[in-house]
Amino acid sequence: MWSLGLLIIFAGFLMIFVGILLMLILALKGRNKGETKTGFVFFIGPSPIIGASDKETMRLALYFTLIAAALFILAVLLPLLLR
């Protein structure tokens, strides 16, 4: 049986793979016609640092950060609740 930590690592690699695949597909289709929107999120301890090139991307990065933080808290608390 897979442990929770291994599943989280696998999910992270899967998200990176899907993101790279989507960027490749969009680049090949030519949908990105000169306008590039970028954003980043990284955690230092429990505090997220978010940056983006425009408000729409910042909002999207914030939503993903909130979802990731909620999943992290759930993953930490779930074993405690199941005792």
Secondary structure, 3 states (H helix, E strand, C coil): CCCHHHHHHHHHHHHHHHHHHHHHHHHHHCCCCCCCCCEEEEEECCEEEEEECCHHHHHHHHHHHHHHHHHHHHHHHHHHHCC
